[in-house]
Structure formats: structure tokens, C-alpha cells
Amino acid sequence: MVVAIFEISWKRPDDEEARKRTFALFPDCKIREAKRHEPFEHACETRMHKTSKEAVDRLRDVLEKAKDDVATITVSVGR
């Protein structure tokens, strides 16, 4: 298993409904707010994926579903 951290930046940072919809796409993830120096608003960490390709595929799917709510989502994958 790999550690995948999805970093989320919002289109509308104060839109609580957008956050709920997007977080619902990450039910297996530990969600945390970003620290001041980080260039995103929230991070979602999971160990669900077997490969980095699976994590990237999930990123693609989530972006398609959340495109109206998020400015961007990126993923970093490690061991």
C-alpha cells in the first residue's frame, strides 16, 4: 500500500456545502486543515491504494465529480 495525500484548494473557501460534497468523495481519508505555509486549504490522507497509478486514477475521478467546488486537487504518493 502507498500513502496518498490529496491536497484541496477551494473555488469558494467559505462554501461549507462544497466542502461537504468534496469530503464525501474521501470517506476513507483522514482530513486535516492546511498549515499556514502550505499552498492548499485541506489535505486528505489515505493508505487505501496499492499503487500510485490507483491514486492518480482516483484523483482524476474526484476532479471530474468536484470540478464546480474545487479550484484544484493534487496528489502526492509515497511509501
N, CA, C and O atoms as a Maestro MAE file, in Angstrom:
{
 s_m_m2io_version
 :::
 2.0.0
}

f_m_ct {
 s_m_title
 :::
 protein
 m_atom[316] {
  # First column is atom index #
  i_m_mmod_type
  r_m_x_coord
  r_m_y_coord
  r_m_z_coord
  i_m_residue_number
  s_m_chain_name
  s_m_pdb_residue_name
  s_m_pdb_atom_name
  i_m_atomic_number
  :::
  1 25 0.830 -1.184 0.000 1 A "MET " " N  " 7
  2 3 0.000 0.000 0.000 1 A "MET " " CA " 6
  3 2 0.878 1.252 0.000 1 A "MET " " C  " 6
  4 15 1.974 1.256 0.559 1 A "MET " " O  " 8
  5 25 0.385 2.294 -0.625 2 A "VAL " " N  " 7
  6 3 1.093 3.572 -0.649 2 A "VAL " " CA " 6
  7 2 0.281 4.603 0.127 2 A "VAL " " C  " 6
  8 15 -0.929 4.463 0.300 2 A "VAL " " O  " 8
  9 25 0.968 5.631 0.587 3 A "VAL " " N  " 7
  10 3 0.298 6.751 1.248 3 A "VAL " " CA " 6
  11 2 0.000 7.787 0.170 3 A "VAL " " C  " 6
  12 15 0.906 8.258 -0.517 3 A "VAL " " O  " 8
  13 25 -1.262 8.133 0.029 4 A "ALA " " N  " 7
  14 3 -1.669 9.165 -0.927 4 A "ALA " " CA " 6
  15 2 -2.236 10.340 -0.150 4 A "ALA " " C  " 6
  16 15 -3.122 10.177 0.689 4 A "ALA " " O  " 8
  17 25 -1.719 11.517 -0.438 5 A "ILE " " N  " 7
  18 3 -2.221 12.737 0.201 5 A "ILE " " CA " 6
  19 2 -2.801 13.627 -0.889 5 A "ILE " " C  " 6
  20 15 -2.087 14.117 -1.763 5 A "ILE " " O  " 8
  21 25 -4.111 13.824 -0.815 6 A "PHE " " N  " 7
  22 3 -4.822 14.676 -1.758 6 A "PHE " " CA " 6
  23 2 -4.896 16.070 -1.152 6 A "PHE " " C  " 6
  24 15 -5.408 16.244 -0.046 6 A "PHE " " O  " 8
  25 25 -4.386 17.062 -1.875 7 A "GLU " " N  " 7
  26 3 -4.352 18.441 -1.395 7 A "GLU " " CA " 6
  27 2 -5.416 19.236 -2.139 7 A "GLU " " C  " 6
  28 15 -5.409 19.301 -3.369 7 A "GLU " " O  " 8
  29 25 -6.339 19.845 -1.376 8 A "ILE " " N  " 7
  30 3 -7.506 20.508 -1.954 8 A "ILE " " CA " 6
  31 2 -7.421 22.019 -1.776 8 A "ILE " " C  " 6
  32 15 -7.139 22.516 -0.686 8 A "ILE " " O  " 8
  33 25 -7.669 22.737 -2.865 9 A "SER " " N  " 7
  34 3 -7.849 24.188 -2.829 9 A "SER " " CA " 6
  35 2 -9.255 24.472 -3.344 9 A "SER " " C  " 6
  36 15 -9.665 23.937 -4.374 9 A "SER " " O  " 8
  37 25 -9.980 25.301 -2.636 10 A "TRP " " N  " 7
  38 3 -11.392 25.556 -2.937 10 A "TRP " " CA " 6
  39 2 -11.577 26.736 -3.873 10 A "TRP " " C  " 6
  40 15 -10.793 27.685 -3.855 10 A "TRP " " O  " 8
  41 25 -12.622 26.671 -4.694 11 A "LYS " " N  " 7
  42 3 -13.024 27.830 -5.502 11 A "LYS " " CA " 6
  43 2 -13.604 28.905 -4.595 11 A "LYS " " C  " 6
  44 15 -13.309 30.091 -4.741 11 A "LYS " " O  " 8
  45 25 -14.434 28.464 -3.656 12 A "ARG " " N  " 7
  46 3 -15.093 29.372 -2.715 12 A "ARG " " CA " 6
  47 2 -14.796 28.864 -1.304 12 A "ARG " " C  " 6
  48 15 -15.539 28.026 -0.794 12 A "ARG " " O  " 8
  49 25 -13.734 29.344 -0.663 13 A "PRO " " N  " 7
  50 3 -13.291 28.805 0.629 13 A "PRO " " CA " 6
  51 2 -14.347 28.802 1.735 13 A "PRO " " C  " 6
  52 15 -14.256 27.998 2.662 13 A "PRO " " O  " 8
  53 25 -15.338 29.676 1.656 14 A "ASP " " N  " 7
  54 3 -16.359 29.729 2.708 14 A "ASP " " CA " 6
  55 2 -17.591 28.880 2.407 14 A "ASP " " C  " 6
  56 15 -18.541 28.892 3.190 14 A "ASP " " O  " 8
  57 25 -17.604 28.149 1.302 15 A "ASP " " N  " 7
  58 3 -18.764 27.344 0.899 15 A "ASP " " CA " 6
  59 2 -18.739 25.992 1.618 15 A "ASP " " C  " 6
  60 15 -18.074 25.053 1.181 15 A "ASP " " O  " 8
  61 25 -19.470 25.916 2.716 16 A "GLU " " N  " 7
  62 3 -19.495 24.703 3.538 16 A "GLU " " CA " 6
  63 2 -20.115 23.515 2.789 16 A "GLU " " C  " 6
  64 15 -19.671 22.380 2.957 16 A "GLU " " O  " 8
  65 25 -21.118 23.766 1.980 17 A "GLU " " N  " 7
  66 3 -21.754 22.684 1.209 17 A "GLU " " CA " 6
  67 2 -20.774 22.076 0.206 17 A "GLU " " C  " 6
  68 15 -20.765 20.861 0.010 17 A "GLU " " O  " 8
  69 25 -19.960 22.902 -0.422 18 A "ALA " " N  " 7
  70 3 -18.950 22.409 -1.363 18 A "ALA " " CA " 6
  71 2 -17.941 21.524 -0.636 18 A "ALA " " C  " 6
  72 15 -17.516 20.491 -1.153 18 A "ALA " " O  " 8
  73 25 -17.571 21.942 0.558 19 A "ARG " " N  " 7
  74 3 -16.645 21.122 1.351 19 A "ARG " " CA " 6
  75 2 -17.258 19.762 1.678 19 A "ARG " " C  " 6
  76 15 -16.609 18.727 1.526 19 A "ARG " " O  " 8
  77 25 -18.495 19.774 2.121 20 A "LYS " " N  " 7
  78 3 -19.163 18.512 2.466 20 A "LYS " " CA " 6
  79 2 -19.234 17.583 1.261 20 A "LYS " " C  " 6
  80 15 -18.953 16.390 1.378 20 A "LYS " " O  " 8
  81 25 -19.610 18.125 0.102 21 A "ARG " " N  " 7
  82 3 -19.700 17.293 -1.109 21 A "ARG " " CA " 6
  83 2 -18.344 16.703 -1.470 21 A "ARG " " C  " 6
  84 15 -18.244 15.530 -1.829 21 A "ARG " " O  " 8
  85 25 -17.305 17.521 -1.373 22 A "THR " " N  " 7
  86 3 -15.968 17.042 -1.740 22 A "THR " " CA " 6
  87 2 -15.435 16.051 -0.718 22 A "THR " " C  " 6
  88 15 -14.880 15.017 -1.089 22 A "THR " " O  " 8
  89 25 -15.598 16.354 0.563 23 A "PHE " " N  " 7
  90 3 -15.126 15.418 1.593 23 A "PHE " " CA " 6
  91 2 -15.856 14.076 1.503 23 A "PHE " " C  " 6
  92 15 -15.287 13.045 1.860 23 A "PHE " " O  " 8
  93 25 -17.094 14.073 1.037 24 A "ALA " " N  " 7
  94 3 -17.836 12.821 0.869 24 A "ALA " " CA " 6
  95 2 -17.165 11.916 -0.165 24 A "ALA " " C  " 6
  96 15 -17.375 10.704 -0.151 24 A "ALA " " O  " 8
  97 25 -16.371 12.485 -1.048 25 A "LEU " " N  " 7
  98 3 -15.639 11.693 -2.042 25 A "LEU " " CA " 6
  99 2 -14.398 11.028 -1.449 25 A "LEU " " C  " 6
  100 15 -13.739 10.228 -2.113 25 A "LEU " " O  " 8
  101 25 -14.087 11.362 -0.199 26 A "PHE " " N  " 7
  102 3 -12.913 10.824 0.501 26 A "PHE " " CA " 6
  103 2 -13.317 10.167 1.826 26 A "PHE " " C  " 6
  104 15 -12.767 10.531 2.866 26 A "PHE " " O  " 8
  105 25 -14.251 9.219 1.827 27 A "PRO " " N  " 7
  106 3 -14.717 8.651 3.094 27 A "PRO " " CA " 6
  107 2 -13.649 7.849 3.841 27 A "PRO " " C  " 6
  108 15 -13.757 7.665 5.054 27 A "PRO " " O  " 8
  109 25 -12.636 7.376 3.147 28 A "ASP " " N  " 7
  110 3 -11.581 6.562 3.748 28 A "ASP " " CA " 6
  111 2 -10.378 7.386 4.193 28 A "ASP " " C  " 6
  112 15 -9.390 6.829 4.672 28 A "ASP " " O  " 8
  113 25 -10.449 8.693 4.041 29 A "CYS " " N  " 7
  114 3 -9.286 9.553 4.289 29 A "CYS " " CA " 6
  115 2 -9.343 10.266 5.630 29 A "CYS " " C  " 6
  116 15 -10.412 10.570 6.159 29 A "CYS " " O  " 8
  117 25 -8.168 10.518 6.151 30 A "LYS " " N  " 7
  118 3 -8.014 11.376 7.322 30 A "LYS " " CA " 6
  119 2 -7.872 12.801 6.777 30 A "LYS " " C  " 6
  120 15 -6.948 13.092 6.017 30 A "LYS " " O  " 8
  121 25 -8.791 13.681 7.168 31 A "ILE " " N  " 7
  122 3 -8.816 15.039 6.639 31 A "ILE " " CA " 6
  123 2 -8.248 15.997 7.681 31 A "ILE " " C  " 6
  124 15 -8.557 15.902 8.869 31 A "ILE " " O  " 8
  125 25 -7.410 16.922 7.212 32 A "ARG " " N  " 7
  126 3 -6.862 17.943 8.107 32 A "ARG " " CA " 6
  127 2 -6.811 19.278 7.374 32 A "ARG " " C  " 6
  128 15 -6.758 19.332 6.145 32 A "ARG " " O  " 8
  129 25 -6.828 20.353 8.160 33 A "GLU " " N  " 7
  130 3 -6.653 21.684 7.585 33 A "GLU " " CA " 6
  131 2 -5.182 21.903 7.303 33 A "GLU " " C  " 6
  132 15 -4.314 21.340 7.970 33 A "GLU " " O  " 8
  133 25 -4.914 22.728 6.306 34 A "ALA " " N  " 7
  134 3 -3.535 23.028 5.945 34 A "ALA " " CA " 6
  135 2 -2.885 23.931 6.984 34 A "ALA " " C  " 6
  136 15 -3.553 24.692 7.683 34 A "ALA " " O  " 8
  137 25 -1.578 23.824 7.062 35 A "LYS " " N  " 7
  138 3 -0.797 24.736 7.898 35 A "LYS " " CA " 6
  139 2 -0.562 26.020 7.108 35 A "LYS " " C  " 6
  140 15 -0.722 26.034 5.887 35 A "LYS " " O  " 8
  141 25 -0.192 27.074 7.777 36 A "ARG " " N  " 7
  142 3 -0.052 28.386 7.128 36 A "ARG " " CA " 6
  143 2 0.848 28.380 5.905 36 A "ARG " " C  " 6
  144 15 0.547 29.056 4.921 36 A "ARG " " O  " 8
  145 25 1.927 27.645 5.941 37 A "HIS " " N  " 7
  146 3 2.894 27.671 4.844 37 A "HIS " " CA " 6
  147 2 2.495 26.784 3.659 37 A "HIS " " C  " 6
  148 15 3.150 26.829 2.618 37 A "HIS " " O  " 8
  149 25 1.448 25.988 3.795 38 A "GLU " " N  " 7
  150 3 1.052 25.076 2.726 38 A "GLU " " CA " 6
  151 2 0.159 25.795 1.702 38 A "GLU " " C  " 6
  152 15 -0.685 26.607 2.081 38 A "GLU " " O  " 8
  153 25 0.342 25.500 0.423 39 A "PRO " " N  " 7
  154 3 -0.384 26.228 -0.632 39 A "PRO " " CA " 6
  155 2 -1.773 25.657 -0.948 39 A "PRO " " C  " 6
  156 15 -2.258 25.828 -2.066 39 A "PRO " " O  " 8
  157 25 -2.411 24.997 -0.006 40 A "PHE " " N  " 7
  158 3 -3.745 24.429 -0.195 40 A "PHE " " CA " 6
  159 2 -4.513 24.618 1.094 40 A "PHE " " C  " 6
  160 15 -3.942 25.034 2.102 40 A "PHE " " O  " 8
  161 25 -5.833 24.310 1.076 41 A "GLU " " N  " 7
  162 3 -6.652 24.527 2.273 41 A "GLU " " CA " 6
  163 2 -6.849 23.273 3.128 41 A "GLU " " C  " 6
  164 15 -6.849 23.361 4.356 41 A "GLU " " O  " 8
  165 25 -7.014 22.115 2.502 42 A "HIS " " N  " 7
  166 3 -7.216 20.862 3.233 42 A "HIS " " CA " 6
  167 2 -6.408 19.745 2.584 42 A "HIS " " C  " 6
  168 15 -6.128 19.775 1.385 42 A "HIS " " O  " 8
  169 25 -6.040 18.763 3.395 43 A "ALA " " N  " 7
  170 3 -5.357 17.569 2.901 43 A "ALA " " CA " 6
  171 2 -6.126 16.346 3.369 43 A "ALA " " C  " 6
  172 15 -6.630 16.301 4.491 43 A "ALA " " O  " 8
  173 25 -6.208 15.365 2.497 44 A "CYS " " N  " 7
  174 3 -6.883 14.106 2.800 44 A "CYS " " CA " 6
  175 2 -5.864 12.988 2.601 44 A "CYS " " C  " 6
  176 15 -5.346 12.807 1.499 44 A "CYS " " O  " 8
  177 25 -5.579 12.242 3.657 45 A "GLU " " N  " 7
  178 3 -4.559 11.193 3.589 45 A "GLU " " CA " 6
  179 2 -5.208 9.817 3.681 45 A "GLU " " C  " 6
  180 15 -6.089 9.590 4.510 45 A "GLU " " O  " 8
  181 25 -4.767 8.906 2.827 46 A "THR " " N  " 7
  182 3 -5.287 7.539 2.832 46 A "THR " " CA " 6
  183 2 -4.178 6.549 2.493 46 A "THR " " C  " 6
  184 15 -3.191 6.899 1.846 46 A "THR " " O  " 8
  185 25 -4.354 5.328 2.933 47 A "ARG " " N  " 7
  186 3 -3.454 4.230 2.588 47 A "ARG " " CA " 6
  187 2 -4.234 3.145 1.831 47 A "ARG " " C  " 6
  188 15 -3.857 1.973 1.847 47 A "ARG " " O  " 8
  189 25 -5.293 3.541 1.188 48 A "MET " " N  " 7
  190 3 -6.178 2.604 0.513 48 A "MET " " CA " 6
  191 2 -5.607 2.071 -0.808 48 A "MET " " C  " 6
  192 15 -5.955 0.965 -1.222 48 A "MET " " O  " 8
  193 25 -4.755 2.826 -1.460 49 A "HIS " " N  " 7
  194 3 -4.309 2.487 -2.807 49 A "HIS " " CA " 6
  195 2 -3.082 1.578 -2.798 49 A "HIS " " C  " 6
  196 15 -2.170 1.742 -1.988 49 A "HIS " " O  " 8
  197 25 -3.086 0.613 -3.721 50 A "LYS " " N  " 7
  198 3 -1.953 -0.311 -3.830 50 A "LYS " " CA " 6
  199 2 -0.811 0.294 -4.628 50 A "LYS " " C  " 6
  200 15 0.353 -0.019 -4.381 50 A "LYS " " O  " 8
  201 25 -1.134 1.160 -5.583 51 A "THR " " N  " 7
  202 3 -0.106 1.760 -6.440 51 A "THR " " CA " 6
  203 2 -0.365 3.257 -6.598 51 A "THR " " C  " 6
  204 15 -1.451 3.756 -6.304 51 A "THR " " O  " 8
  205 25 0.662 3.953 -7.069 52 A "SER " " N  " 7
  206 3 0.483 5.379 -7.326 52 A "SER " " CA " 6
  207 2 -0.489 5.595 -8.487 52 A "SER " " C  " 6
  208 15 -1.197 6.601 -8.518 52 A "SER " " O  " 8
  209 25 -0.528 4.675 -9.426 53 A "LYS " " N  " 7
  210 3 -1.479 4.784 -10.542 53 A "LYS " " CA " 6
  211 2 -2.918 4.784 -10.027 53 A "LYS " " C  " 6
  212 15 -3.746 5.548 -10.523 53 A "LYS " " O  " 8
  213 25 -3.227 3.945 -9.049 54 A "GLU " " N  " 7
  214 3 -4.577 3.929 -8.468 54 A "GLU " " CA " 6
  215 2 -4.909 5.285 -7.850 54 A "GLU " " C  " 6
  216 15 -6.024 5.783 -8.004 54 A "GLU " " O  " 8
  217 25 -3.952 5.876 -7.157 55 A "ALA " " N  " 7
  218 3 -4.180 7.181 -6.530 55 A "ALA " " CA " 6
  219 2 -4.411 8.255 -7.593 55 A "ALA " " C  " 6
  220 15 -5.287 9.105 -7.434 55 A "ALA " " O  " 8
  221 25 -3.645 8.222 -8.657 56 A "VAL " " N  " 7
  222 3 -3.813 9.200 -9.735 56 A "VAL " " CA " 6
  223 2 -5.154 8.995 -10.437 56 A "VAL " " C  " 6
  224 15 -5.820 9.967 -10.795 56 A "VAL " " O  " 8
  225 25 -5.551 7.753 -10.633 57 A "ASP " " N  " 7
  226 3 -6.867 7.475 -11.224 57 A "ASP " " CA " 6
  227 2 -7.987 8.027 -10.335 57 A "ASP " " C  " 6
  228 15 -8.963 8.593 -10.829 57 A "ASP " " O  " 8
  229 25 -7.834 7.859 -9.047 58 A "ARG " " N  " 7
  230 3 -8.832 8.396 -8.122 58 A "ARG " " CA " 6
  231 2 -8.864 9.920 -8.197 58 A "ARG " " C  " 6
  232 15 -9.938 10.522 -8.186 58 A "ARG " " O  " 8
  233 25 -7.701 10.537 -8.271 59 A "LEU " " N  " 7
  234 3 -7.627 11.983 -8.410 59 A "LEU " " CA " 6
  235 2 -8.418 12.438 -9.634 59 A "LEU " " C  " 6
  236 15 -9.194 13.392 -9.562 59 A "LEU " " O  " 8
  237 25 -8.221 11.766 -10.731 60 A "ARG " " N  " 7
  238 3 -8.925 12.109 -11.962 60 A "ARG " " CA " 6
  239 2 -10.445 12.007 -11.774 60 A "ARG " " C  " 6
  240 15 -11.191 12.882 -12.213 60 A "ARG " " O  " 8
  241 25 -10.888 10.941 -11.124 61 A "ASP " " N  " 7
  242 3 -12.321 10.753 -10.880 61 A "ASP " " CA " 6
  243 2 -12.882 11.827 -9.953 61 A "ASP " " C  " 6
  244 15 -13.954 12.374 -10.208 61 A "ASP " " O  " 8
  245 25 -12.161 12.124 -8.885 62 A "VAL " " N  " 7
  246 3 -12.615 13.128 -7.920 62 A "VAL " " CA " 6
  247 2 -12.675 14.504 -8.570 62 A "VAL " " C  " 6
  248 15 -13.632 15.248 -8.353 62 A "VAL " " O  " 8
  249 25 -11.672 14.849 -9.359 63 A "LEU " " N  " 7
  250 3 -11.686 16.142 -10.039 63 A "LEU " " CA " 6
  251 2 -12.900 16.290 -10.943 63 A "LEU " " C  " 6
  252 15 -13.507 17.359 -11.010 63 A "LEU " " O  " 8
  253 25 -13.248 15.230 -11.628 64 A "GLU " " N  " 7
  254 3 -14.420 15.271 -12.509 64 A "GLU " " CA " 6
  255 2 -15.704 15.514 -11.701 64 A "GLU " " C  " 6
  256 15 -16.566 16.289 -12.115 64 A "GLU " " O  " 8
  257 25 -15.819 14.856 -10.564 65 A "LYS " " N  " 7
  258 3 -17.025 14.974 -9.739 65 A "LYS " " CA " 6
  259 2 -17.091 16.293 -8.970 65 A "LYS " " C  " 6
  260 15 -18.183 16.805 -8.722 65 A "LYS " " O  " 8
  261 25 -15.948 16.845 -8.592 66 A "ALA " " N  " 7
  262 3 -15.915 18.032 -7.734 66 A "ALA " " CA " 6
  263 2 -15.525 19.296 -8.482 66 A "ALA " " C  " 6
  264 15 -15.221 20.308 -7.852 66 A "ALA " " O  " 8
  265 25 -15.526 19.265 -9.789 67 A "LYS " " N  " 7
  266 3 -14.978 20.378 -10.568 67 A "LYS " " CA " 6
  267 2 -15.629 21.730 -10.287 67 A "LYS " " C  " 6
  268 15 -14.965 22.758 -10.417 67 A "LYS " " O  " 8
  269 25 -16.895 21.761 -9.912 68 A "ASP " " N  " 7
  270 3 -17.550 23.036 -9.619 68 A "ASP " " CA " 6
  271 2 -17.241 23.543 -8.216 68 A "ASP " " C  " 6
  272 15 -17.477 24.714 -7.919 68 A "ASP " " O  " 8
  273 25 -16.719 22.684 -7.352 69 A "ASP " " N  " 7
  274 3 -16.472 23.045 -5.957 69 A "ASP " " CA " 6
  275 2 -15.017 23.357 -5.639 69 A "ASP " " C  " 6
  276 15 -14.733 24.104 -4.702 69 A "ASP " " O  " 8
  277 25 -14.096 22.795 -6.408 70 A "VAL " " N  " 7
  278 3 -12.677 22.956 -6.080 70 A "VAL " " CA " 6
  279 2 -11.948 23.757 -7.145 70 A "VAL " " C  " 6
  280 15 -12.298 23.712 -8.324 70 A "VAL " " O  " 8
  281 25 -10.933 24.488 -6.716 71 A "ALA " " N  " 7
  282 3 -10.051 25.174 -7.676 71 A "ALA " " CA " 6
  283 2 -9.078 24.153 -8.243 71 A "ALA " " C  " 6
  284 15 -8.817 24.115 -9.446 71 A "ALA " " O  " 8
  285 25 -8.544 23.321 -7.344 72 A "THR " " N  " 7
  286 3 -7.629 22.258 -7.779 72 A "THR " " CA " 6
  287 2 -7.492 21.211 -6.671 72 A "THR " " C  " 6
  288 15 -7.704 21.494 -5.492 72 A "THR " " O  " 8
  289 25 -7.138 20.019 -7.078 73 A "ILE " " N  " 7
  290 3 -6.755 18.950 -6.158 73 A "ILE " " CA " 6
  291 2 -5.508 18.324 -6.752 73 A "ILE " " C  " 6
  292 15 -5.461 18.024 -7.945 73 A "ILE " " O  " 8
  293 25 -4.503 18.129 -5.922 74 A "THR " " N  " 7
  294 3 -3.304 17.429 -6.353 74 A "THR " " CA " 6
  295 2 -3.112 16.222 -5.438 74 A "THR " " C  " 6
  296 15 -3.710 16.141 -4.365 74 A "THR " " O  " 8
  297 25 -2.282 15.300 -5.871 75 A "VAL " " N  " 7
  298 3 -1.995 14.129 -5.048 75 A "VAL " " CA " 6
  299 2 -0.489 13.922 -4.978 75 A "VAL " " C  " 6
  300 15 0.209 14.059 -5.983 75 A "VAL " " O  " 8
  301 25 0.009 13.594 -3.792 76 A "SER " " N  " 7
  302 3 1.395 13.158 -3.624 76 A "SER " " CA " 6
  303 2 1.341 11.739 -3.088 76 A "SER " " C  " 6
  304 15 0.539 11.418 -2.210 76 A "SER " " O  " 8
  305 25 2.197 10.905 -3.624 77 A "VAL " " N  " 7
  306 3 2.187 9.499 -3.260 77 A "VAL " " CA " 6
  307 2 3.562 9.105 -2.732 77 A "VAL " " C  " 6
  308 15 4.587 9.449 -3.320 77 A "VAL " " O  " 8
  309 25 3.570 8.386 -1.625 78 A "GLY " " N  " 7
  310 3 4.807 7.880 -1.035 78 A "GLY " " CA " 6
  311 2 4.581 6.509 -0.462 78 A "GLY " " C  " 6
  312 15 3.491 5.949 -0.579 78 A "GLY " " O  " 8
  313 25 5.584 5.975 0.146 79 A "ARG " " N  " 7
  314 3 5.500 4.630 0.748 79 A "ARG " " CA " 6
  315 2 5.158 4.720 2.198 79 A "ARG " " C  " 6
  316 15 5.045 3.695 2.871 79 A "ARG " " O  " 8
  :::
 }
 m_bond[315] {
  # First column is bond index #
  i_m_from
  i_m_to
  i_m_order
  :::
  1 1 2 1
  2 2 3 1
  3 3 4 2
  4 3 5 1
  5 5 6 1
  6 6 7 1
  7 7 8 2
  8 7 9 1
  9 9 10 1
  10 10 11 1
  11 11 12 2
  12 11 13 1
  13 13 14 1
  14 14 15 1
  15 15 16 2
  16 15 17 1
  17 17 18 1
  18 18 19 1
  19 19 20 2
  20 19 21 1
  21 21 22 1
  22 22 23 1
  23 23 24 2
  24 23 25 1
  25 25 26 1
  26 26 27 1
  27 27 28 2
  28 27 29 1
  29 29 30 1
  30 30 31 1
  31 31 32 2
  32 31 33 1
  33 33 34 1
  34 34 35 1
  35 35 36 2
  36 35 37 1
  37 37 38 1
  38 38 39 1
  39 39 40 2
  40 39 41 1
  41 41 42 1
  42 42 43 1
  43 43 44 2
  44 43 45 1
  45 45 46 1
  46 46 47 1
  47 47 48 2
  48 47 49 1
  49 49 50 1
  50 50 51 1
  51 51 52 2
  52 51 53 1
  53 53 54 1
  54 54 55 1
  55 55 56 2
  56 55 57 1
  57 57 58 1
  58 58 59 1
  59 59 60 2
  60 59 61 1
  61 61 62 1
  62 62 63 1
  63 63 64 2
  64 63 65 1
  65 65 66 1
  66 66 67 1
  67 67 68 2
  68 67 69 1
  69 69 70 1
  70 70 71 1
  71 71 72 2
  72 71 73 1
  73 73 74 1
  74 74 75 1
  75 75 76 2
  76 75 77 1
  77 77 78 1
  78 78 79 1
  79 79 80 2
  80 79 81 1
  81 81 82 1
  82 82 83 1
  83 83 84 2
  84 83 85 1
  85 85 86 1
  86 86 87 1
  87 87 88 2
  88 87 89 1
  89 89 90 1
  90 90 91 1
  91 91 92 2
  92 91 93 1
  93 93 94 1
  94 94 95 1
  95 95 96 2
  96 95 97 1
  97 97 98 1
  98 98 99 1
  99 99 100 2
  100 99 101 1
  101 101 102 1
  102 102 103 1
  103 103 104 2
  104 103 105 1
  105 105 106 1
  106 106 107 1
  107 107 108 2
  108 107 109 1
  109 109 110 1
  110 110 111 1
  111 111 112 2
  112 111 113 1
  113 113 114 1
  114 114 115 1
  115 115 116 2
  116 115 117 1
  117 117 118 1
  118 118 119 1
  119 119 120 2
  120 119 121 1
  121 121 122 1
  122 122 123 1
  123 123 124 2
  124 123 125 1
  125 125 126 1
  126 126 127 1
  127 127 128 2
  128 127 129 1
  129 129 130 1
  130 130 131 1
  131 131 132 2
  132 131 133 1
  133 133 134 1
  134 134 135 1
  135 135 136 2
  136 135 137 1
  137 137 138 1
  138 138 139 1
  139 139 140 2
  140 139 141 1
  141 141 142 1
  142 142 143 1
  143 143 144 2
  144 143 145 1
  145 145 146 1
  146 146 147 1
  147 147 148 2
  148 147 149 1
  149 149 150 1
  150 150 151 1
  151 151 152 2
  152 151 153 1
  153 153 154 1
  154 154 155 1
  155 155 156 2
  156 155 157 1
  157 157 158 1
  158 158 159 1
  159 159 160 2
  160 159 161 1
  161 161 162 1
  162 162 163 1
  163 163 164 2
  164 163 165 1
  165 165 166 1
  166 166 167 1
  167 167 168 2
  168 167 169 1
  169 169 170 1
  170 170 171 1
  171 171 172 2
  172 171 173 1
  173 173 174 1
  174 174 175 1
  175 175 176 2
  176 175 177 1
  177 177 178 1
  178 178 179 1
  179 179 180 2
  180 179 181 1
  181 181 182 1
  182 182 183 1
  183 183 184 2
  184 183 185 1
  185 185 186 1
  186 186 187 1
  187 187 188 2
  188 187 189 1
  189 189 190 1
  190 190 191 1
  191 191 192 2
  192 191 193 1
  193 193 194 1
  194 194 195 1
  195 195 196 2
  196 195 197 1
  197 197 198 1
  198 198 199 1
  199 199 200 2
  200 199 201 1
  201 201 202 1
  202 202 203 1
  203 203 204 2
  204 203 205 1
  205 205 206 1
  206 206 207 1
  207 207 208 2
  208 207 209 1
  209 209 210 1
  210 210 211 1
  211 211 212 2
  212 211 213 1
  213 213 214 1
  214 214 215 1
  215 215 216 2
  216 215 217 1
  217 217 218 1
  218 218 219 1
  219 219 220 2
  220 219 221 1
  221 221 222 1
  222 222 223 1
  223 223 224 2
  224 223 225 1
  225 225 226 1
  226 226 227 1
  227 227 228 2
  228 227 229 1
  229 229 230 1
  230 230 231 1
  231 231 232 2
  232 231 233 1
  233 233 234 1
  234 234 235 1
  235 235 236 2
  236 235 237 1
  237 237 238 1
  238 238 239 1
  239 239 240 2
  240 239 241 1
  241 241 242 1
  242 242 243 1
  243 243 244 2
  244 243 245 1
  245 245 246 1
  246 246 247 1
  247 247 248 2
  248 247 249 1
  249 249 250 1
  250 250 251 1
  251 251 252 2
  252 251 253 1
  253 253 254 1
  254 254 255 1
  255 255 256 2
  256 255 257 1
  257 257 258 1
  258 258 259 1
  259 259 260 2
  260 259 261 1
  261 261 262 1
  262 262 263 1
  263 263 264 2
  264 263 265 1
  265 265 266 1
  266 266 267 1
  267 267 268 2
  268 267 269 1
  269 269 270 1
  270 270 271 1
  271 271 272 2
  272 271 273 1
  273 273 274 1
  274 274 275 1
  275 275 276 2
  276 275 277 1
  277 277 278 1
  278 278 279 1
  279 279 280 2
  280 279 281 1
  281 281 282 1
  282 282 283 1
  283 283 284 2
  284 283 285 1
  285 285 286 1
  286 286 287 1
  287 287 288 2
  288 287 289 1
  289 289 290 1
  290 290 291 1
  291 291 292 2
  292 291 293 1
  293 293 294 1
  294 294 295 1
  295 295 296 2
  296 295 297 1
  297 297 298 1
  298 298 299 1
  299 299 300 2
  300 299 301 1
  301 301 302 1
  302 302 303 1
  303 303 304 2
  304 303 305 1
  305 305 306 1
  306 306 307 1
  307 307 308 2
  308 307 309 1
  309 309 310 1
  310 310 311 1
  311 311 312 2
  312 311 313 1
  313 313 314 1
  314 314 315 1
  315 315 316 2
  :::
 }
}
